[in-house]
Amino acid sequence: MLMSFMRSAIKSRENRTYTLLGAGFNDGLIEAIRSNYTSTIDQIDGFIYKLEAPPSWVTSESIYIDTTHSLVIALRRGRMFAIHCEAPLREKILNWMKREPRPPFSQVSRSVLQGAFLRGEAKGLWLRGTHTRSAIRPDTKHITGMRVEDALNPLEDSSFAMAAVRTSITEDATSTALLGSIGASPGKGFVWNRRSQDFYDFIKASAEALELLGDTVINGTPLDRPFPILAVETHDLTRVHSAYDILTVTPDELPTSTDITDEMIEAAEILGRASFNIIGEPSTANFKLEVETDDSFGTIRGTTHMRAGEATFEFQQISGSAPSITRVLNALKRHDLLAVYYDSGHAIAAGGIATRNINFTPFENWRFLSFSGFDITVEKPGNTPKEIHANIGSKNDTSLFGWVSRHYSSGWLICDDGPGEAADFVHLSHDGVLSLIHVKAAHSSSPHRGIAVSAYEVVTGQAAKNGRLLADLVTLGEVLQIPQKQRECASWIDGLRVADRTEFLDMLECISPSDRKQVVIVQPHISRKIYDEAQANRDSHHTRPRLSSLETLLHTTRGAIVALGADLQVVGSQR
């Protein structure tokens, strides 16, 4: 059955001409293999095929054809099989084993493969992020070294899961072909080693690999977590419950790639304009979404399933008939644009389920200040640049921009809100402290609002990206001069509105390298009461993932800013 499927799978490849050149092994070769490996190999089969296909660079009428010869081999030891083939066929085999009706084969479990091959020192790690995409965190990482497990950072790497690894093989007198270092992608059941010297050397290395796998099963020595700092992928949806947050990718966060379509960008824009309140279920991964758009409110139910080894969402509209709610429903069907976080410590994103490590290190640079008289859910006092700059700090301005203009009433303050901004505000105190201030409205003003990582995702990305300007004050001055030539910008000196930012720019040139610099995030979604309660209940299974995710994000942002010679402060609400 296995060999038959592999032959048919190769034939099904589009725009390819497949020719079977040979199948099976002659008696002399089989006898040679049996005489050397009879104790470890029970069965061997294979075939050679030729693939002919036009090169990717040719036109449709071109006569040029690429020809490739490939070898497919299957070895069996007891109930374990090893298959050597090209990557496209390997993917087809993995998908075949997940389809219904299921064939009588299954992939070797991740823990068994890790127990067999990941016992030595790690020389290389390929990591995939399980966090929401952010300007300050990479999507993937590849690190190499003498012992890279010791180079992992508990704060920065706890949201990355292992995609592949290369380790040194533990010395074993019985291994004579499987030598040096070995690479493995446990999620795909893929293992690689050095280039074989000849066919018999390859067979012997494969036999030794099967023997290691068999011994791991017999001895009961699987390895669940070879790198405890990293997040761990799982396929067990039954342990996922109590959704508490949903994060969506904005158009600006989409990668520059031919895979990004206009439909995907439009869906990201729709999700970015909507507000979500997620209500999880205490015993399942399902949830309800209360969705608010500019003109309507509705409810959408999310149901989670495992299909072909991937976690998928199904969304159904429960209430709200406005076209805008329907557009949100259709946009949510783009699963690659969202991530859902659970109190069980799991995150579902891009079809995978990962359990993040929990960081217990508190973020020490919180400042909880009074926002009395201001609406913490309103960011700016207007919709157009002209309205915003004209209204900041006016008698009726209760926005967060208005709060900044009054709180930083000593020294020089300018609003730089607009395209190409350095920050929403830039402040210079009389004692030489330079601050880039980024402002974001709270998701709710309710005294019962909870911890929401999504309230900080975008603003921390902006803070880290623009923080580099603090390391180059000449460039910062140039950036701040551009808006002044294009429009009237709100500026203050000691709380009094002035015509322009000329004096601020003059004072900026007087700053010395030793003067203190900082990035300030004003986001009053978290109150002192909420934070103190979360800290007191830090060991709670309900509170722990939320607080950990938020403070890990803030630690990571601060690390990027500290590397530039500045510091980070986060302003929450006193009440």
C-alpha positions, 0 to 999 in steps of 0.5 A, spaced: 500 500 500 505 504 501 509 503 495 503 504 491 501 510 494 508 513 493 508 511 485 501 514 484 502 521 488 508 522 484 504 521 478 499 526 480 504 532 480 501 537 475 506 540 469 510 534 470 512 528 466 513 521 470 517 515 468 518 509 472 525 507 470 526 501 475 522 498 481 525 493 487 532 490 488 535 485 484 537 478 488 544 480 489 543 486 492 537 484 497 542 478 499 548 483 500 543 487 505 540 481 508 547 479 510 549 485 513 543 488 516 538 482 517 538 483 525 535 490 524 532 491 517 526 486 516 524 489 509 526 494 504 523 496 497 524 502 492 524 505 485 527 510 481 523 515 477 525 520 472 521 527 472 521 532 466 518 539 467 520 546 464 524 550 468 521 556 471 524 561 467 522 559 460 516 561 456 510 557 454 513 555 447 520 553 450 523 547 448 527 546 454 526 541 459 529 539 466 530 532 467 531 529 474 532 522 477 530 521 484 530 515 488 525 512 493 526 507 498 522 504 504 525 500 510 521 497 515 524 494 522 518 491 526 512 496 526 517 502 524 518 505 517 523 509 514 522 513 507 527 516 503 524 521 498 524 528 495 520 534 499 514 534 495 513 527 496 514 527 503 509 532 504 504 528 500 505 522 505 504 526 511 497 529 508 495 522 506 496 519 513 491 525 516 486 523 511 479 519 512 479 514 511 486 513 515 491 508 512 494 503 516 500 508 518 501 514 522 507 519 523 512 517 529 510 521 535 514 528 536 516 525 543 519 519 541 523 522 535 526 527 540 527 522 545 531 518 539 535 523 536 535 530 541 539 527 547 546 531 545 548 538 545 544 542 540 548 546 535 542 549 531 535 551 532 530 553 527 524 557 531 517 559 529 513 564 533 507 563 536 506 570 538 502 575 534 506 578 529 509 585 531 514 590 529 519 588 535 519 581 534 521 576 529 516 571 526 522 566 526 529 565 528 535 561 526 541 560 531 547 556 531 553 555 536 556 550 540 551 549 545 545 553 543 540 551 549 544 555 553 543 561 549 536 561 549 533 567 553 527 566 558 523 572 556 525 573 549 524 566 547 518 563 551 513 565 545 517 561 540 516 553 538 521 549 535 521 547 528 527 544 527 534 542 530 541 540 529 544 536 535 550 532 536 549 525 536 551 522 543 557 517 542 555 510 542 559 504 540 554 501 536 553 507 531 558 506 525 554 510 520 549 515 524 555 519 526 556 527 527 550 531 527 543 529 526 537 534 524 530 533 525 524 536 524 519 533 529 513 536 527 514 533 520 517 526 522 523 528 518 530 527 520 537 528 516 544 526 517 551 527 513 551 525 506 552 518 505 559 515 502 555 510 498 548 506 498 550 501 503 553 507 508 546 510 507 542 503 508 546 502 515 545 509 517 538 508 516 538 502 520 541 505 526 536 510 526 530 505 526 534 502 531 534 508 535 527 509 534 525 502 536 529 502 543 526 509 545 519 506 544 521 499 548 525 503 553 520 508 554 525 514 554 521 519 549 522 526 550 517 531 551 521 538 552 528 538 549 528 545 550 524 547 556 524 555 555 521 554 548 513 554 547 511 547 545 506 545 540 501 540 541 495 537 537 491 536 543 485 540 543 481 537 549 486 541 554 485 548 550 479 552 554 477 559 556 479 564 551 480 571 553 483 575 547 483 575 540 489 579 536 488 580 529 494 582 524 493 589 521 495 591 513 501 594 516 503 587 519 502 583 513 509 581 510 511 583 503 510 577 499 507 575 493 502 570 497 499 577 500 493 578 496 488 584 495 483 580 499 487 578 505 489 586 505 482 588 505 480 582 510 486 585 515 483 592 514 476 590 516 478 586 522 482 592 524 476 597 524 472 592 528 473 592 536 472 585 539 470 582 546 471 575 547 467 570 551 470 563 552 467 557 555 470 554 561 471 547 558 472 548 551 476 552 546 470 555 543 468 562 544 463 568 542 465 574 539 462 581 541 463 585 535 462 592 534 463 596 528 462 604 526 455 602 525 453 596 528 454 591 534 453 583 533 455 577 536 459 571 532 460 564 535 467 561 534 468 553 534 474 550 534 476 543 530 482 539 529 482 537 522 488 533 518 493 535 524 491 543 524 487 547 529 481 550 525 476 555 526 468 555 524 465 562 525 457 563 525 453 569 526 448 569 532 446 576 532 447 583 528 444 583 521 448 590 519 453 589 512 459 591 516 458 585 521 457 580 515 464 583 513 467 582 519 464 574 519 467 573 512 474 576 514 475 572 520 475 566 515 482 568 514 485 564 520 492 566 518 490 573 520 488 572 527 490 568 534 486 566 540 489 566 547 486 561 552 487 561 560 489 554 559 496 557 557 495 555 549 495 560 543 492 558 537 495 561 530 496 559 523 493 552 524 497 550 530 496 550 538 502 552 542 503 552 550 507 558 552 512 558 558 510 563 563 514 568 565 514 570 572 518 576 572 514 583 574 515 589 569 517 594 574 516 600 570 509 601 571 506 608 573 499 609 575 497 616 574 490 619 575 486 620 569 480 624 572 476 628 568 478 625 561 475 619 557 481 614 557 477 610 551 478 617 547 485 618 544 484 624 540 480 630 540 478 630 532 478 626 526 482 630 521 489 632 522 487 640 523 482 638 528 486 634 532 492 639 532 487 645 533 483 642 539 489 639 543 489 642 550 482 646 549 477 647 555 473 641 552 478 636 550 477 630 555 481 626 550 488 622 552 492 627 547 489 633 552 491 629 558 498 629 555 498 636 554 496 638 561 500 632 564 507 635 561 506 642 562 513 643 564 518 644 559 517 644 551 512 639 548 510 638 541 505 634 538 507 630 532 501 626 530 501 625 523 504 621 517 511 619 518 511 621 526 516 620 531 511 619 536 504 622 538 508 627 542 515 629 544 517 632 550 523 635 553 524 637 561 528 643 564 533 638 567 534 635 560 530 628 559 527 627 552 521 623 552 518 620 546 510 619 548 506 614 544 498 614 546 493 609 545 486 609 548 483 603 553 479 598 550 474 600 556 473 604 561 469 599 566 472 598 573 471 591 571 475 591 565 481 585 565 488 585 562 488 585 555 494 584 551 491 586 545 491 593 548 498 594 548 500 590 541 500 596 536 503 601 541 509 597 543 511 596 536 510 603 534 514 605 541 520 600 539 520 602 532 521 609 533 525 608 539 531 608 534 531 616 533 533 617 541 540 614 539 540 619 533 538 626 535 540 629 528 535 624 525 530 626 530 531 633 529 530 632 521 524 628 522 521 633 527 522 639 522 518 636 516 511 637 519 513 644 521 514 646 513 507 642 512 502 644 517 501 648 523 503 643 529 501 644 536 506 646 541 507 648 548 512 651 552 511 651 560 504 649 558 502 655 554 501 654 547 506 657 542 506 658 534 511 653 532 516 648 534 522 652 533 524 653 540 523 646 541 528 644 535 533 649 538 533 646 545 533 639 542 540 641 539 543 643 546 541 636 549 548 632 551 549 624 550 549 623 557 542 626 558 536 621 560 532 619 554 526 615 555 520 612 551 513 613 554 507 609 553 500 612 555 495 606 555 490 607 561 487 600 560 490 597 566 489 600 572 492 599 579 487 595 582 487 591 576 494 590 576 495 589 584 489 584 583 493 580 578 499 580 581 496 577 588 493 572 584 499 571 579 499 563 581 491 563 578 490 559 572 486 564 570 490 570 571 497 567 569 497 567 562 494 574 561 499 577 566 505 573 563 503 575 556 503 582 557 509 583 561 513 579 557 511 583 551 513 589 555 520 586 557 521 585 550 519 592 548 524 595 554 530 590 552 529 593 545 529 600 547 535 599 553 539 597 547 539 604 544 541 607 551 534 609 553 528 606 557 521 605 557 515 607 562 508 605 561 503 609 564 496 606 567 490 609 570 490 610 578 483 608 578 
